[in-house]
Amino acid sequence: MTTVRRAPTRTAAGAESPAAQAALAWLHSARFLVTASRLDQLPVTERPEIAFVGRSNAGKSTAINALARHKRLAFASRTPGRTQHINLFEVGPKDAADAWLADLPGYGYAAVERAAKLRWQEVMADYLVVRRNLHGVVQMIDARLGFTDLDRQLLALIAPRVVTGEVRLLVLLTKADKLNRRESDAALAAAQAVLGELAGDQADIGVTLFSALSRRGVGDAAEALRQWVPAHALPAAASSVA
């Protein structure tokens, strides 16, 4: 049985490897493509798609912006949990993008009306289970809290596709700058224990401490995402149905 990869973290601003620098440059090309409130509004493509998911206050939008080196590529609502759309961004050459990024609505914010929560749980569940070109999932977990019940529910949702290797998984333990060394080690160990339940010969699972503020783990995360996209990925025509 394989183990969950624990990515090395480089804290110095200019210490990323050449591969990480190239991956960050690739992500810097990200630009807005389309927004959708229903799954059937998403365009169909054969391009690899990487989805970002996480609790409403786990720092998802901040992490996306840090990886893409854009201040406002992903928008964070002033009221957590109010953003109720799937936003797609394309990455790569403007005339031939080689991947899409999907920013999914944050989940778990108590102030959101119950009916809206249920509707978005259904939309997200359908997306994660049936989106054909979904190539990888980046799950944001607040390093101070670890996996909550809602985080585990989402993990269980994608588990069938992760264990077979159909969908790759990278967990970013966000807000790591708020932890000391002992707390960081404990957060990593706890996350590895949870993710170890999905580990197998075909699964591609990674976890790293992450801080948009200190840029800890940013280069490592970017490099992991770039490696997910096949070198032979070709642009494909898009239609209006998922």
Contacts in CASP RR format, 6 or more apart in sequence:
PFRMAT RR
TARGET T0000
AUTHOR 0000-0000-0000
METHOD contacts of the structure
MODEL  1
MTTVRRAPTRTAAGAESPAAQAALAWLHSARFLVTASRLDQLPVTERPEI
AFVGRSNAGKSTAINALARHKRLAFASRTPGRTQHINLFEVGPKDAADAW
LADLPGYGYAAVERAAKLRWQEVMADYLVVRRNLHGVVQMIDARLGFTDL
DRQLLALIAPRVVTGEVRLLVLLTKADKLNRRESDAALAAAQAVLGELAG
DQADIGVTLFSALSRRGVGDAAEALRQWVPAHALPAAASSVA
1 199 0 8 1.000
1 200 0 8 1.000
1 201 0 8 1.000
2 199 0 8 1.000
2 200 0 8 1.000
2 201 0 8 1.000
2 203 0 8 1.000
3 192 0 8 1.000
3 196 0 8 1.000
3 199 0 8 1.000
4 191 0 8 1.000
4 192 0 8 1.000
4 195 0 8 1.000
4 196 0 8 1.000
4 199 0 8 1.000
4 205 0 8 1.000
4 206 0 8 1.000
4 207 0 8 1.000
5 205 0 8 1.000
5 206 0 8 1.000
5 207 0 8 1.000
6 188 0 8 1.000
6 192 0 8 1.000
6 206 0 8 1.000
6 207 0 8 1.000
6 208 0 8 1.000
7 206 0 8 1.000
7 207 0 8 1.000
7 208 0 8 1.000
7 217 0 8 1.000
7 220 0 8 1.000
7 221 0 8 1.000
7 224 0 8 1.000
8 220 0 8 1.000
9 208 0 8 1.000
9 209 0 8 1.000
9 216 0 8 1.000
9 217 0 8 1.000
9 220 0 8 1.000
10 16 0 8 1.000
10 17 0 8 1.000
10 20 0 8 1.000
10 216 0 8 1.000
10 217 0 8 1.000
10 219 0 8 1.000
10 220 0 8 1.000
11 214 0 8 1.000
11 215 0 8 1.000
11 216 0 8 1.000
13 215 0 8 1.000
16 24 0 8 1.000
16 218 0 8 1.000
16 219 0 8 1.000
17 223 0 8 1.000
19 223 0 8 1.000
19 226 0 8 1.000
20 219 0 8 1.000
20 220 0 8 1.000
20 222 0 8 1.000
20 223 0 8 1.000
21 219 0 8 1.000
22 226 0 8 1.000
23 219 0 8 1.000
23 222 0 8 1.000
23 223 0 8 1.000
23 225 0 8 1.000
23 226 0 8 1.000
23 227 0 8 1.000
24 67 0 8 1.000
24 69 0 8 1.000
24 218 0 8 1.000
24 219 0 8 1.000
24 222 0 8 1.000
26 91 0 8 1.000
26 92 0 8 1.000
26 222 0 8 1.000
26 226 0 8 1.000
27 67 0 8 1.000
27 68 0 8 1.000
27 69 0 8 1.000
27 91 0 8 1.000
27 222 0 8 1.000
27 225 0 8 1.000
27 226 0 8 1.000
28 68 0 8 1.000
28 69 0 8 1.000
28 70 0 8 1.000
29 91 0 8 1.000
29 92 0 8 1.000
29 93 0 8 1.000
29 94 0 8 1.000
30 68 0 8 1.000
30 70 0 8 1.000
30 73 0 8 1.000
30 89 0 8 1.000
30 90 0 8 1.000
30 91 0 8 1.000
30 101 0 8 1.000
31 73 0 8 1.000
31 89 0 8 1.000
31 90 0 8 1.000
31 94 0 8 1.000
32 73 0 8 1.000
32 87 0 8 1.000
32 88 0 8 1.000
32 89 0 8 1.000
33 43 0 8 1.000
33 88 0 8 1.000
33 89 0 8 1.000
33 90 0 8 1.000
33 100 0 8 1.000
34 41 0 8 1.000
34 42 0 8 1.000
34 43 0 8 1.000
34 87 0 8 1.000
34 88 0 8 1.000
35 85 0 8 1.000
35 86 0 8 1.000
35 87 0 8 1.000
35 88 0 8 1.000
36 42 0 8 1.000
36 85 0 8 1.000
36 86 0 8 1.000
36 88 0 8 1.000
37 84 0 8 1.000
37 85 0 8 1.000
37 86 0 8 1.000
37 123 0 8 1.000
38 123 0 8 1.000
39 86 0 8 1.000
39 123 0 8 1.000
39 126 0 8 1.000
39 127 0 8 1.000
39 130 0 8 1.000
39 131 0 8 1.000
39 242 0 8 1.000
40 241 0 8 1.000
40 242 0 8 1.000
41 240 0 8 1.000
41 242 0 8 1.000
42 86 0 8 1.000
42 88 0 8 1.000
42 127 0 8 1.000
42 131 0 8 1.000
42 242 0 8 1.000
43 88 0 8 1.000
43 238 0 8 1.000
43 239 0 8 1.000
43 240 0 8 1.000
43 242 0 8 1.000
44 132 0 8 1.000
44 133 0 8 1.000
44 238 0 8 1.000
44 239 0 8 1.000
44 240 0 8 1.000
44 241 0 8 1.000
44 242 0 8 1.000
45 100 0 8 1.000
45 133 0 8 1.000
45 236 0 8 1.000
45 237 0 8 1.000
45 238 0 8 1.000
46 133 0 8 1.000
46 234 0 8 1.000
46 236 0 8 1.000
47 90 0 8 1.000
47 97 0 8 1.000
47 98 0 8 1.000
47 99 0 8 1.000
47 100 0 8 1.000
47 133 0 8 1.000
47 233 0 8 1.000
47 235 0 8 1.000
47 236 0 8 1.000
48 98 0 8 1.000
48 99 0 8 1.000
48 100 0 8 1.000
48 133 0 8 1.000
48 135 0 8 1.000
48 136 0 8 1.000
48 228 0 8 1.000
48 229 0 8 1.000
48 230 0 8 1.000
48 233 0 8 1.000
49 88 0 8 1.000
49 99 0 8 1.000
49 100 0 8 1.000
49 101 0 8 1.000
49 102 0 8 1.000
49 131 0 8 1.000
49 133 0 8 1.000
49 134 0 8 1.000
49 135 0 8 1.000
49 136 0 8 1.000
50 99 0 8 1.000
50 100 0 8 1.000
50 101 0 8 1.000
50 102 0 8 1.000
50 135 0 8 1.000
50 136 0 8 1.000
50 137 0 8 1.000
50 138 0 8 1.000
50 225 0 8 1.000
50 228 0 8 1.000
51 101 0 8 1.000
51 102 0 8 1.000
51 104 0 8 1.000
51 127 0 8 1.000
51 128 0 8 1.000
51 131 0 8 1.000
51 134 0 8 1.000
51 136 0 8 1.000
51 137 0 8 1.000
51 138 0 8 1.000
52 60 0 8 1.000
52 63 0 8 1.000
52 64 0 8 1.000
52 74 0 8 1.000
52 101 0 8 1.000
52 102 0 8 1.000
52 103 0 8 1.000
52 104 0 8 1.000
52 137 0 8 1.000
52 138 0 8 1.000
52 140 0 8 1.000
53 60 0 8 1.000
53 104 0 8 1.000
53 106 0 8 1.000
53 107 0 8 1.000
53 124 0 8 1.000
53 128 0 8 1.000
53 137 0 8 1.000
53 138 0 8 1.000
53 139 0 8 1.000
53 140 0 8 1.000
53 154 0 8 1.000
54 60 0 8 1.000
54 104 0 8 1.000
54 106 0 8 1.000
54 107 0 8 1.000
54 139 0 8 1.000
54 140 0 8 1.000
54 141 0 8 1.000
54 151 0 8 1.000
54 154 0 8 1.000
55 106 0 8 1.000
55 107 0 8 1.000
55 108 0 8 1.000
55 109 0 8 1.000
55 140 0 8 1.000
55 142 0 8 1.000
55 148 0 8 1.000
55 150 0 8 1.000
55 151 0 8 1.000
56 80 0 8 1.000
56 81 0 8 1.000
56 106 0 8 1.000
56 107 0 8 1.000
56 108 0 8 1.000
56 109 0 8 1.000
57 80 0 8 1.000
57 109 0 8 1.000
57 142 0 8 1.000
58 106 0 8 1.000
58 140 0 8 1.000
58 141 0 8 1.000
58 142 0 8 1.000
58 174 0 8 1.000
58 175 0 8 1.000
59 76 0 8 1.000
59 140 0 8 1.000
59 142 0 8 1.000
59 174 0 8 1.000
59 175 0 8 1.000
59 212 0 8 1.000
60 74 0 8 1.000
60 76 0 8 1.000
60 103 0 8 1.000
60 106 0 8 1.000
60 140 0 8 1.000
60 174 0 8 1.000
61 74 0 8 1.000
61 75 0 8 1.000
61 76 0 8 1.000
61 103 0 8 1.000
62 76 0 8 1.000
62 174 0 8 1.000
62 212 0 8 1.000
63 138 0 8 1.000
63 140 0 8 1.000
63 172 0 8 1.000
63 174 0 8 1.000
63 210 0 8 1.000
63 212 0 8 1.000
63 221 0 8 1.000
64 73 0 8 1.000
64 74 0 8 1.000
64 101 0 8 1.000
64 103 0 8 1.000
65 71 0 8 1.000
65 72 0 8 1.000
65 73 0 8 1.000
65 74 0 8 1.000
65 212 0 8 1.000
66 212 0 8 1.000
66 215 0 8 1.000
66 218 0 8 1.000
67 218 0 8 1.000
67 221 0 8 1.000
67 222 0 8 1.000
67 225 0 8 1.000
68 74 0 8 1.000
68 89 0 8 1.000
73 89 0 8 1.000
74 87 0 8 1.000
74 103 0 8 1.000
75 83 0 8 1.000
75 87 0 8 1.000
76 83 0 8 1.000
77 83 0 8 1.000
79 111 0 8 1.000
80 106 0 8 1.000
80 109 0 8 1.000
80 111 0 8 1.000
81 105 0 8 1.000
81 106 0 8 1.000
81 107 0 8 1.000
81 108 0 8 1.000
81 109 0 8 1.000
81 111 0 8 1.000
81 112 0 8 1.000
82 112 0 8 1.000
83 105 0 8 1.000
83 106 0 8 1.000
84 105 0 8 1.000
84 116 0 8 1.000
84 120 0 8 1.000
85 105 0 8 1.000
86 102 0 8 1.000
86 103 0 8 1.000
86 104 0 8 1.000
86 105 0 8 1.000
86 123 0 8 1.000
86 127 0 8 1.000
87 102 0 8 1.000
87 103 0 8 1.000
88 100 0 8 1.000
88 101 0 8 1.000
88 102 0 8 1.000
88 103 0 8 1.000
89 100 0 8 1.000
89 101 0 8 1.000
89 102 0 8 1.000
89 103 0 8 1.000
90 97 0 8 1.000
90 99 0 8 1.000
90 100 0 8 1.000
90 101 0 8 1.000
91 97 0 8 1.000
91 98 0 8 1.000
91 99 0 8 1.000
91 100 0 8 1.000
91 101 0 8 1.000
92 98 0 8 1.000
92 99 0 8 1.000
96 235 0 8 1.000
97 235 0 8 1.000
98 229 0 8 1.000
98 233 0 8 1.000
98 234 0 8 1.000
98 235 0 8 1.000
99 135 0 8 1.000
99 229 0 8 1.000
99 233 0 8 1.000
100 133 0 8 1.000
102 127 0 8 1.000
104 124 0 8 1.000
104 127 0 8 1.000
105 120 0 8 1.000
105 123 0 8 1.000
105 124 0 8 1.000
107 117 0 8 1.000
107 120 0 8 1.000
107 121 0 8 1.000
107 124 0 8 1.000
107 150 0 8 1.000
107 154 0 8 1.000
108 117 0 8 1.000
108 150 0 8 1.000
124 154 0 8 1.000
125 157 0 8 1.000
127 134 0 8 1.000
127 242 0 8 1.000
128 134 0 8 1.000
128 137 0 8 1.000
128 154 0 8 1.000
128 157 0 8 1.000
128 158 0 8 1.000
128 161 0 8 1.000
129 157 0 8 1.000
129 158 0 8 1.000
129 161 0 8 1.000
130 242 0 8 1.000
131 242 0 8 1.000
134 161 0 8 1.000
134 167 0 8 1.000
135 167 0 8 1.000
135 168 0 8 1.000
135 228 0 8 1.000
135 229 0 8 1.000
136 167 0 8 1.000
136 168 0 8 1.000
136 169 0 8 1.000
136 170 0 8 1.000
136 228 0 8 1.000
137 158 0 8 1.000
137 162 0 8 1.000
137 167 0 8 1.000
137 168 0 8 1.000
137 169 0 8 1.000
137 170 0 8 1.000
138 169 0 8 1.000
138 170 0 8 1.000
138 171 0 8 1.000
138 172 0 8 1.000
138 221 0 8 1.000
138 225 0 8 1.000
139 151 0 8 1.000
139 154 0 8 1.000
139 155 0 8 1.000
139 169 0 8 1.000
139 170 0 8 1.000
139 171 0 8 1.000
139 172 0 8 1.000
140 171 0 8 1.000
140 172 0 8 1.000
140 174 0 8 1.000
141 147 0 8 1.000
141 151 0 8 1.000
141 171 0 8 1.000
141 172 0 8 1.000
141 173 0 8 1.000
141 174 0 8 1.000
141 191 0 8 1.000
142 173 0 8 1.000
142 174 0 8 1.000
142 175 0 8 1.000
143 173 0 8 1.000
143 174 0 8 1.000
143 175 0 8 1.000
143 176 0 8 1.000
143 178 0 8 1.000
143 179 0 8 1.000
143 183 0 8 1.000
143 184 0 8 1.000
143 187 0 8 1.000
143 209 0 8 1.000
143 210 0 8 1.000
144 175 0 8 1.000
144 178 0 8 1.000
144 179 0 8 1.000
144 183 0 8 1.000
144 187 0 8 1.000
146 173 0 8 1.000
146 187 0 8 1.000
146 190 0 8 1.000
146 191 0 8 1.000
147 155 0 8 1.000
147 190 0 8 1.000
147 191 0 8 1.000
147 194 0 8 1.000
152 194 0 8 1.000
155 194 0 8 1.000
155 195 0 8 1.000
155 198 0 8 1.000
158 167 0 8 1.000
158 169 0 8 1.000
159 198 0 8 1.000
161 167 0 8 1.000
162 168 0 8 1.000
162 169 0 8 1.000
162 198 0 8 1.000
162 203 0 8 1.000
162 205 0 8 1.000
163 198 0 8 1.000
163 200 0 8 1.000
163 202 0 8 1.000
163 203 0 8 1.000
164 202 0 8 1.000
164 203 0 8 1.000
165 202 0 8 1.000
165 203 0 8 1.000
165 204 0 8 1.000
168 204 0 8 1.000
168 205 0 8 1.000
168 228 0 8 1.000
169 195 0 8 1.000
169 198 0 8 1.000
169 203 0 8 1.000
169 204 0 8 1.000
169 205 0 8 1.000
169 206 0 8 1.000
170 205 0 8 1.000
170 206 0 8 1.000
170 207 0 8 1.000
170 208 0 8 1.000
170 221 0 8 1.000
170 224 0 8 1.000
170 225 0 8 1.000
171 191 0 8 1.000
171 195 0 8 1.000
171 205 0 8 1.000
171 206 0 8 1.000
171 207 0 8 1.000
171 208 0 8 1.000
172 207 0 8 1.000
172 208 0 8 1.000
172 210 0 8 1.000
172 217 0 8 1.000
172 221 0 8 1.000
173 187 0 8 1.000
173 188 0 8 1.000
173 191 0 8 1.000
173 207 0 8 1.000
173 208 0 8 1.000
173 209 0 8 1.000
173 210 0 8 1.000
174 210 0 8 1.000
174 211 0 8 1.000
174 212 0 8 1.000
175 211 0 8 1.000
176 184 0 8 1.000
176 187 0 8 1.000
176 209 0 8 1.000
176 210 0 8 1.000
176 211 0 8 1.000
176 214 0 8 1.000
176 216 0 8 1.000
176 217 0 8 1.000
177 211 0 8 1.000
177 213 0 8 1.000
177 214 0 8 1.000
177 216 0 8 1.000
179 187 0 8 1.000
179 209 0 8 1.000
184 209 0 8 1.000
187 209 0 8 1.000
188 207 0 8 1.000
188 209 0 8 1.000
191 207 0 8 1.000
192 207 0 8 1.000
195 205 0 8 1.000
195 206 0 8 1.000
195 207 0 8 1.000
196 205 0 8 1.000
198 205 0 8 1.000
199 205 0 8 1.000
204 228 0 8 1.000
206 224 0 8 1.000
208 217 0 8 1.000
208 220 0 8 1.000
208 221 0 8 1.000
208 224 0 8 1.000
209 216 0 8 1.000
209 217 0 8 1.000
210 216 0 8 1.000
210 217 0 8 1.000
210 218 0 8 1.000
210 221 0 8 1.000
211 217 0 8 1.000
211 218 0 8 1.000
212 218 0 8 1.000
END
